[in-house]
């Protein structure tokens, strides 16, 4: 049985992250990152992208967690 990847996995390729958590696309777009739809996203991780765009990885991961958890909240 295949397990779902973890959002905080440092080896998770961005393409897999976006496939499993599409709500994370907004975080990448807000930072004007070209990772969404990039051919290299299957090979790059959040660490790589944050290095490339000079972003604080901890803060970026916090934004990802926030986006994912906000979408998991029950709707009224």
N, C-alpha and C positions, 0 to 999 in steps of 0.2 A: 504494500500500500504506500503510495507516494504522499509524503507530508507536504503541507503548504509551507512555502518559505517564510522566514521571519523578516519583518520589515527592517529590523536592526542588524541583519546579517551583513557584515562588512564585505563579503564576497558576492553579494547578490547583484547581478547585472541590472542596470537601469531598465532595460527592456522587460525583464521579468518583474521588476518592481512595479512598473506602470501597467503591466498586464494583470497583475494580481490586485493592485490598488489603483484603479483609474482616477480616483479622486486626487491622487498625488500629482497629476498632470498640472493642476492649477498652481501648485507650489513652484514647479519648474518654470511655468510660463510667467509667473509673477516676478521671477528673478531674470527673465529674458534669456533663459538657457535654451539652447538649441537641441537639447537631448531628446525631446519628444520627436519621434520620427527619424532620428539620426541613425545611420547605418552602423555606427560604432557603439550604440547603446547596448548591444548584446554582449559587448566586451568591457565596457566601462562600468564602474561602480559609483556610488555616491561619493566615495573618497576621491576618485579620479575627477569627477565633475566639479566638486568643491575646490579641488586644487586648480583645475583649469579656469574656473570663474572667480577665483580668489574669495571664496565664501567660507565662513566659519562652519565647519562640518557639524559641530554640536548644535548650533542654532538651526541649521538647515534640517537636520534630523528631527529637531523639536517641531519645526513647522510641518514636516511630513507626518509625524505622529498625531499632531493636532488636526490636520486635514483628514486623516483616516478615522480618528476617533469621533470627529464631528459628524462624519457621514454614517457612523455606526449608531449614533444616538437615535432613540425611538422618536418617530414623528407623531405629532399630535394633530 
